[in-house]
């Protein structure tokens, strides 16, 4: 039987405490790195959304003209706050009495479509100068899953997606946009 002295027991406790401190430091370093990577991924997602917006913006006038809507103006990054509510629109395309609010994402989801529909529901109230226009909606994405495109279509939104080097409206001739 081996006898352990009090000094040896204290030395073991100190060693265990030191290892716990090292492990705690490694956990904190890992947590910091995860936060940094998460922020970087979020920033990249925002930049990709900006890229989609800049890819779509120049094509909007021609795309909608080809669909019988003679657009004259494209307004990027509209933010409005009124009576405790707010809304942000990536692109607003306008022809005298017609406007189309476009939501741009790197990858569109059904939740993104629903958020845009909610935004459209309150847009005329928040932007009274557009109260009397026919307001329509569109979603644009670099990656537009088919089920999301179908969902947006059924909800009355124009669906814009990348096709090769260009952007196209994926809605067919049977499509009838919802008017807000």
C-alpha positions in Angstrom: 0.0 0.0 0.0 1.4 3.4 -1.0 1.1 6.3 1.4 0.5 9.7 0.1 1.6 12.7 2.1 -0.4 15.8 2.7 2.0 17.8 0.5 1.5 15.3 -2.3 -2.3 15.6 -2.0 -2.0 19.4 -2.2 0.3 19.2 -5.2 -2.4 17.0 -6.9 -5.1 19.5 -6.1 -3.0 22.4 -7.5 -2.3 20.4 -10.7 -6.1 19.6 -11.1 -6.9 23.3 -10.5 -4.2 24.4 -13.1 -5.7 22.0 -15.7 -9.2 23.3 -15.0 -8.0 26.9 -15.6 -6.3 25.8 -18.8 -9.5 24.1 -20.0 -11.6 27.1 -19.0 -9.3 29.4 -21.0 -9.6 27.1 -24.0 -13.4 27.1 -23.7 -13.4 30.9 -23.6 -11.0 31.1 -26.6 -13.3 28.7 -28.5 -16.3 30.7 -27.6 -14.6 33.9 -28.8 -13.6 32.2 -32.1 -17.2 30.9 -32.7 -18.6 34.4 -32.2 -16.0 35.9 -34.6 -16.8 33.2 -37.2 -20.6 33.7 -36.7 -20.2 37.5 -37.2 -18.0 36.9 -40.3 -20.6 34.5 -41.8 -23.4 37.1 -41.0 -21.4 39.8 -42.7 -20.8 37.6 -45.7 -24.5 36.9 -45.9 -25.3 40.6 -45.9 -22.6 41.2 -48.6 -24.1 38.4 -50.7 -27.6 40.1 -50.3 -26.0 43.4 -51.4 -24.5 41.6 -54.4 -27.9 40.1 -55.4 -29.4 43.6 -55.1 -26.8 45.1 -57.3 -27.1 42.3 -59.8 -30.9 42.7 -60.0 -31.2 46.5 -59.9 -29.9 47.2 -63.4 -32.1 44.4 -64.9 -35.4 45.5 -63.3 -36.4 48.1 -65.8 -36.1 45.8 -68.8 -37.5 42.8 -67.0 -40.7 44.5 -66.0 -41.0 46.3 -69.4 -40.9 42.9 -71.0 -43.8 41.9 -68.8 -45.8 45.0 -69.7 -44.9 47.3 -66.8 -43.1 50.3 -68.1 -40.9 51.1 -65.1 -39.2 54.5 -65.0 -37.6 54.6 -61.5 -35.6 52.2 -59.3 -35.0 53.3 -55.7 -32.6 51.2 -53.6 -32.6 50.7 -49.8 -35.7 52.5 -48.7 -36.2 52.7 -45.0 -39.3 54.2 -43.4 -40.3 54.6 -39.8 -43.7 56.0 -38.8 -46.0 55.6 -35.7 -43.7 53.1 -34.1 -43.6 50.8 -37.1 -40.8 50.5 -39.6 -40.0 48.8 -42.9 -37.0 48.4 -45.2 -37.3 47.7 -48.9 -34.3 46.6 -50.9 -35.6 48.0 -54.2 -38.7 49.9 -55.1 -39.5 50.2 -58.8 -42.0 52.8 -59.8 -44.1 53.8 -62.8 -46.6 56.7 -62.1 -49.4 54.6 -60.5 -47.6 51.3 -60.2 -44.9 50.2 -57.7 -43.1 46.9 -57.1 -41.3 46.3 -53.8 -38.5 43.8 -54.3 -36.8 41.8 -51.5 -33.3 40.6 -52.4 -31.6 37.6 -50.7 -28.6 35.5 -51.4 -30.8 32.5 -50.7 -34.6 33.0 -50.4 -36.6 31.0 -47.8 -40.4 30.7 -47.2 -39.8 32.7 -44.0 -38.2 35.5 -46.1 -41.3 35.5 -48.4 -43.6 35.7 -45.4 -41.7 38.6 -44.0 -41.9 40.4 -47.3 -45.7 39.8 -47.5 -46.0 41.3 -44.0 -43.9 44.3 -45.1 -46.2 44.7 -48.2 -49.3 44.7 -46.0 -48.1 47.8 -44.1 -46.1 49.6 -46.8 -48.9 52.0 -48.1 -49.6 53.0 -44.5 -45.9 53.7 -43.8 -45.3 55.4 -47.2 -48.4 57.5 -47.7 -47.1 59.0 -51.0 -47.6 55.6 -52.5 -51.1 55.1 -51.0 -52.9 55.4 -54.3 -50.5 53.2 -56.4 -51.0 49.6 -57.4 -48.4 48.1 -55.2 -47.0 44.7 -56.1 -44.2 42.6 -54.7 -41.3 40.6 -55.9 -38.6 38.4 -54.5 -35.1 38.0 -56.0 -32.4 35.6 -55.0 -29.1 34.1 -56.2 -30.4 30.8 -54.9 -34.2 30.4 -55.3 -35.3 26.9 -54.3 -38.2 25.6 -56.4 -40.6 25.2 -53.4 -39.9 28.8 -52.4 -40.4 30.1 -55.9 -43.7 28.2 -56.1 -44.8 29.5 -52.7 -44.0 33.1 -53.7 -45.8 32.7 -57.0 -48.9 31.4 -55.3 -48.8 34.3 -52.9 -48.9 36.7 -55.9 -45.2 37.8 -55.9 -43.0 38.1 -59.0 -40.1 35.7 -58.7 -36.7 36.8 -60.0 -33.8 34.5 -60.1 -30.4 34.1 -61.6 -30.2 32.2 -64.9 -26.7 31.9 -66.2 -25.3 35.4 -66.4 -28.6 37.2 -66.3 -31.7 37.6 -64.1 -35.1 36.6 -65.3 -38.7 36.6 -64.0 -39.7 33.0 -63.5 -43.4 33.7 -63.5 -45.3 32.3 -66.5 -48.0 33.9 -68.6 -50.8 32.6 -66.3 -49.4 34.7 -63.4 -51.6 37.4 -61.9 -49.8 39.5 -59.3 -51.4 40.4 -56.0 -52.2 44.1 -55.7 -51.9 45.7 -52.3 
